[in-house]
C-alpha cells in the first residue's frame, strides 16, 4: 500500500511538473538550461520517490521496532530493557548519524556531479554535429566522461565507507544478540524461573530460543539505516529544487519581473478571474476577428533589465504588421507576450479584450504560430498536420498542402499523408518544413497568425516563393511577422522597428521609404544582400 501511494504521488508530481513546463516553456527555456529541466523530470522526481521508499519508511519502521523491542524486554527486566534501548539506539541513531557525518559531503558532491551530467549531456548532444565535424571527437568524449568518472570515484569512496559502517553495525548487533542470549539464559534458566516469568509451563530452551531468534530479523530493519540517512540529503536537495521550481513558476505566472509575494498573489487572483472572463470572451469572438493590443507594455525576466519598455501597438483585424530590429531587441519576446507564454511586467497585452496570459489553451483557437525553426514530430505527415486540430479530414489536409505549394511533393510520396517525416522532420528541406507549418496554421483557421522569422536560413528563391504563398494563404487574417530583413516588406500594411526595447520607427513601408533615412538605409542594405 505504501509503495502504491508513493508511486501515485510521484506520478502525479511528474504529470504536474510536465504540465507546468508545457505552460511556462518559453519562460523556463529562457531562464534555465535544458539539462536542468531534464534533471527535474528524470532525476529529481526519482529522488522524491526514493525519499519515501528508501528513507522515510525504513527509518520510521526501524525506530518503531527499536522502541517496541526495548519495551517488550523491559516488561520482563526494566534495567535490561533500558540497556537494549541504548544498544539498539546505536544502530537506530548513532550509525545513521556517523554515516551522514562521514559521507554527507560526498553524497552532495555526487548529486552535484549528477546534475552536471544532465546539463553537459543535453548541451553536448545538441551540438554533437559540431563536435564531430570540428575533429574534436576525443575532446568531446573526454568532456562527457570526466564528470562521470568523478561521479564513479565519489560513489566508490562513499560505498567503501558505508560498508565499514555497516560492518560496525553488524558487530554491535551481534554483541546485542549475545547479551540477549545471556539475559534469556539467566532469566529463563530453569522450569521454575520460566513459569514464574511467563506464567506458562514450558522448557527453558523454548523461551531462550524465542527471544534470540525473534531478535535476529531486526537486523534487516536496522541494516539499511546508514544508507537511508545518507541518501536523504540528496533526496531533500531534489525536493528543494522542485520547490524552487514552484516558486519560479509563481514568478513567471504572475510577475515575470520578480515582484513581491503580495503582487504575485494579486496577479494570481487577477489571472483566475481573467481565465473565466477570457474564455467567455474567446467564445464570443466567432463572428468578428479579434484585435491584438499592446498597451504600454514593459517586460523583464526576474532580476534582469527590461527587454521591452513602454511598447504600445494595436493590430487591427486583417492588418499585416512587420516587426524589425536587431538581435536581442525584444522582437521574439513581443510574440511570446502575444501568445500568452509570458506576462508583462507592466501594461496589458489583450486579444479581443482578454489578457493573453489568462486565456490559457483557449488562445490556440484564435492565434496561430510559425516559428523560425519549425519542428515536426516523428509521426506521419497527416499526424503532424492535425496537431492543432484532430478533427481535420485527410481531404482537408491534402488541400492545405496543395494550397501552400506542396501538392507535387505530396504526389511524389509513395505513402502520401502516411509518410513518416522522421525526427525533427529531417526528411524534408527547410522550406518544405515551413510550408508544412503554414498548412497546419491554414487548417487551424485562426484569425491571427504570428510569424517568427519564417524565412530564416532559406535561399533567396525559396524565401521569395514561401513569402508569396504566405501572403496568399493568409489573406484576410491579422499577421505579425518578426524578421531581420526586408524581403516582402512591401506586402505589409505597417512596419515597426524596435531598438533597445522601444519602438524607434513606425509607419507604412511606403511612408518610411520616403521619410525615414534609417529605413532607406535598411532597404538599400537588404537589396545588396
N, C-alpha and C positions, 0 to 999 in steps of 0.2 A: 504493500500500500504506500509506503514511504517513497519507494522508487517511482511508482506511478505518479505520485503527487509532484515529485521533483521534475520528472520528465515533462509533465504537463506544464509546470511552471516555466521551465526553460524554453519549451516550445512556444508558449505564449509570449515570452520575453523576446525570443528571436523574431517572431512574427511582428511584434510591436516595433522592434528596432528596425526591421526591414521597411515597414510602412513609414516609419519616421524618416529614414534615409531617402525613401522614394519621394516623400512630400518635401523634404528640405534638401534634396540632392544638390541643387545649384549652390546653396549656401555652404553645404558640407564640402563639396569639391573645391570651393574657393578658399576654404579655411583649414582643411585637413588633407593629409596625404591619402592616396588610395590604399596604401598598405595599412594605414591606421584603421580605415573603415573595414578592410578585410580582417584585421586583427580583432575588431569588435565583434564582427559577425561569426568568426570561426573560433578564435582563441578565448576571448573573454566570456562569451556565453558558455563555453565548455567549462571554464573555471568556475562560473557561477553554479553550474550543475554539480561539480565536484565539491564545492564548498559545503553543500548539504550532505551529499552521499559519502564523502570521504573525510570530512572534518566534523561538522556539527553533529550528525547522527552517531558516529563512532565515539566521540567524546562524551556525549550525553549518555550513551549506553554504558560505557566503561565507568563513568562516575556513578551512575545508578547502581551498577553491580558492586562497585567499591564500597559504597555505603551499606548496601544490603548484606554483603558478605560479612562486613565488620559487625553489623548489628546482630546477625544470626549467631556468630561466635560469641558475641558479648552477652547473649541471653544465657549461655552456659557459664562463661567466666568473664566478667566485665573487664578485668585487667588485661586478659589476653585479647579480648575484643578491641581494646584501645591499642594494643601492640599491633594487631592486624590492620587497624585503621591507619596507623603511622606507616607500617610496612607497605601496604598497598598504595598509600599516598605517594610513596617514592615512585611507583610505576604510573600512577594516575596523574601526578602533578610535576614531580621533580624531573623525571626523564623527558617529558614533552618540553619543559622549560629549558633544560640543557640543550635539547635539540634545536630549539629556536635561537638560543644564545650562540651556539657554535655554528649553525648553518644558516641562520636567518639572512645574513648579508649575501651569502652565496645564492640563496633561493631568489632574492630580489634581483641579483645580478643576472641569474638565469632568465627571469621574467623580462628584464630589460633587453637581454640579447634576443629573446624570442620575439618581442615587439619589433626589434631592429630587423630581424629576419623577414618579418612580414613587410616592412617598409622597403627594404632593399630588393626583395624578390619581386614585389609588384612593380617597382621602378625599373629594375633590370630587364624583366620580361617585356615591359612596354618598349624598351629600347634595344631589344635583342638584335634586331637587324643592324642597327648602328654599331653595336659591339662587334658583330660578325664581319661586316664589310670594312671596318676600320683595321682589321687584322689583329685585334687585341683579344682574341678568344681566351687565351690563357689568363690575361688580366681579369677578364670577366669572371672566369671560374674561380680565380683566387679571391676576388672581391665577394663572390657569392658564398664561398666555403669558409672564409675567415670567421664570420660570426658563428657559423655552425660548428666549427672546430672549437671555438671558445666556449660555446654552449655545452658541447660534449665534455670538455675538460672540467667546467664548473660542476656539471651534473655528476661526473665521475667522482670528484672530490667530495661532494655532498653525500653521494651514495656510500663511499667508504666510511665517512664519519658516522652516517646513520647506522651502518652495520655494527660499528663498535658500540654505539649507544644501545642498540637492540640486544647485543650480546650481554652488555652490562645488565640490562633489564631482565634478561633470562636468568642470569646468575642470581639476581635479587629474588626472582620468582621461585627459583629452585631452593634458595635458603628459606623462604617463607613456607614452602611445601614441607621441608624437613622440620621446621619449627611446629607446623601444624600437625605433622605426624607424631612428634614427641608429645605435644599437648594432648592429642587424642589418646595416645597410649597411656598417659598418666591419668587422664580424666575418665577413660572407659577401660581401665586396665583389667578389671575382673567383672564377673557377672553382677556382683552386688553394686559396684560403682555404676555400671551401665544402667541397671534397673533404677537406681536412685536418681541418676541424672536425667533419664528419659521417661521413666515410668513404664518402660517396655522391657520384658524379659527377652533377651537375645544374646548371642555370643558377642563378646567384646570386639573380636576381629571385624564383625559386620559394621559396627559403628566407626571403628578406625578407618576401614576402607571407604565407608560412605563419605566421611569428611574429606579425606585426602583425595579420593578420586573425583568427588564433586568439585574440588578446588581447581583441578588441572584445566578444565575447559575455560577458566577465567583468563588463561594466558592468551587465548585468541582475541579476547576483548581488549587487553592491555597492550599487546604487542604492536598494533598499528598506531598507537597514540603519538609516538615521536614523529613519525612521518606525517600524520594528520595535522599536528600542530605546526610542523614545518611548512606544509603546503598552504596552511591557512593564510600566511602573509601574501602569497601570490594571488590566491583567490580573492582576498579582500582588496588587493590592488586592482584587480579586474572589476570588482564591484564599484570601486571609486571611479574608474574610467567610464563605466556605464552610467553612473550617477552624474558624472561630469557631462556626458552626452545629453542627459535630460536637461541640465542647466543651459547648455549651448542651444539646445532645441528651443527652450523657452525664449532665449535671447533672439534667436533667428526668427522665431514665430511672431513675436510681438514687437521687438525693438532691436533691429539688427545693429544699431549703433551702440548697444550695450547700456541701455538705460537702466535705472534703478528698479528694484523689485516692485515698488508701487506702480511705476509706469508699466511694467510688464503685466501686472495684474489688471490694470486698466485696459491695456491693449488686448489682453486675452478676453476680457469681458466684451470689449467692442467687437472683437472678431466673432465671438459666439453669437452676438446679436446680428452681425453682418452676414453670417452664413445663412441664417434663415431668410433675412431680407434679400441677400444676394441671390439665393436660389429662386426666390419668388420673382425677383427682377429678371433673371435669365429666362425663367419660364414664360415671361410675358414679352420676350423680345422677338418672337417668331415673325410678327408682321412687319417689323421695322428694324433695319440693321442698327447695331449699337454704335455709339460714339466712344472712342478711346481718348481719355482725357488725362493729361498730366498737369496737376495744379500745384505749382510752386514746389516741386519735388526735390528733396535732397536725400542722399543716401551715403552711408559709410558702413563698412564692416566693423564689428566691435574692436575698439582700440586702434582703429585705422583712420587716416584722414578722409575727408569727404571725396567720393568719386563723382557725385553729381551734386550741384548746388543751385537751387532756385530755378529748376527747369520747368517751363510751362509749355505744353504742346496740346493741341486738340486735333485729332484725326477724325474728320467727318466721314460719314458713310460713303463708300466708293472712292475716297481720296487715296492717292498714292504719294507716300512720303518717303524721301530718301534721307538717311542719317549718315553723314560723313564725319570724319575726324581721324586723328592719328591713333595709333595703338595705345591702349590704356586711357583713352579719353572718357570712357564710360558708355560706349555705344551698346555693347552686349549687356551691360548692367541695365540699360534702359529697357531692353527686350525682356530681361528676367523680371523686372518690375511689372511690365505689361502682362506677362504670363501669370503673375501672382506667385512666382517662386521666391521672391524677396518682398519684404515690406519696407516702404520708405521710412527713412529716419524722420523726415518732416514732409508735410504736404500730403496729397492724395493721388492715387492712380486708380481711375474708375473705368469700368466698361459698362456702358448702358446705365450709369449712375450708381453701380455697385462697386465697392472696393475689390480690386482683382485678387488681393491676398486673402479675402474672405470667401471667394467663390468656390474654392476647392475644385473638385472634379467637374463641377458644372461649367467651368470656363472652357473646357475642352470642346463643348458643342458650339462655342462662339468664336474660338480663336485657334487657327492652325499655325504650324511652325515648320520651316525648312531650315535646318542648321547648316553651318559651313562644312561639317563633316557628317554626312548622312550615314546613319548606322542601320544596317539590315541584319536581321537575325538569321541564324542557320535553320531556316524553315523554308517552306515552299514560297514561291513568288506570290501566290494568292494569299497565303497567311500573312505575309508582310504588308500586302495592300489592305487587308482587312483589319490591320492592327488598330486603327482608330474607330472602326465600325464593323462589328462582327456580323451585321445583318446584310452586308452587301452581297450581291449575286455575282456569279462568275462572268455573266454577260456585262454587268456594270464595270467589273474590274478590267475586262478586255477593252471596253470602250474608253475607259480612263487612260489606259496605256496607249491606245490609238490617238487620243486627244493630245497627249504630251509628246508625240513623235516616236513612240516605241512600238508601233504596230509592226514594222518589219522585223524588229528584234523578237517580238513575241511569236511571229510566224516562223522564225528560224529555229526556235527552241523545240526539240523533239517532244518534250513533255509539257510544253505550253506553260500554263499557270501552275502546274505541279512541279516545275523545275526547282530544285534546291539551289538557293543562292549562295551557300557556303557561309562560313563565319565572317561577319562584318561585310558580307556582300562582295567578296573578292572575285567572284565570277563575273562581275560587271565592272565597267570602267567608271571613273569618277562622274562623268557626265550622265551616264545611264543611271547611276545611283541617285543623282539629284533629280532626274526625271521620274524615277520610281517614287521618290519622296513627294514630288509635285502631284503625281497621280493619287497618292494617298491623301493629300490635302484636298484634291479635287473631289474624291469620293466622300470625304468628310463633310464637304459643302459648308464650311464655316464662313461667316460674313467678314471676318478679319483674318488676315494672313501676315505672319511675321517672317521675314527673310533675313537670316544672319549670314551675310557674305555668301550667298548661294553659288557664286561662280568662282570661288577661290580655288586655285590650283588647276583651273581649266585653261586649255589653249584658247586663243582669241576666237577661232572659228566656232568651237564648241560653246564658248561663252556667249557669243552673239546668237547662236541658234537657240540656246537654252533661254536667254532673256526674251527672245521673240515668243517662244512658247509660253513662258511665264506670264507675260503681259496679255497674251491672247486668252489663255485659260482663266486668268484671274480678273478678267474684265468685269467691272461692276462691283468688285469687292474692295474693301479697305486693305491697303498694303503698306506695311512699314518695312523698308529694306535698309539694312545696315550694310555699308560697303566701304572699301578703302579707295576705290577709284570710280571713275565717272562713266563707265560703259553703260549705255542705255539710260543715262540720266535725263535725256530729253523726253522720255516717256513718263517721267514723274510730274505730279502736279506741284509739289513743293519740296524744297531742299533745306535741311538744317545742317549746320556744321558745328560740332561740339568740340570744344577745346578747354582743357583744364576744368572739366565738369560743368561748363556753362555753354549756352548757345552763343556762338560768336557770329554766325551768319544765318539768315533765314530769308527765304523768298522763293519764287518760281525759278526754274532753270534759266528761262529766257531773261527774266528781270536781273538775276545775279550776273549773267553773262554780259549784260550791258553796263551794270552799275558797280560791280564789285571787282576791284583789281585782283584781289586774292583769288576769287573764284575763276577769273580769267587765267591766272597762273596755273591753277589746278587743271583747268581744261587743256591748256597748252602742254603741260607736263604729261597728262594722261594720253594725249594724242601722240606724243613722242614714243610712248610705250607701245 
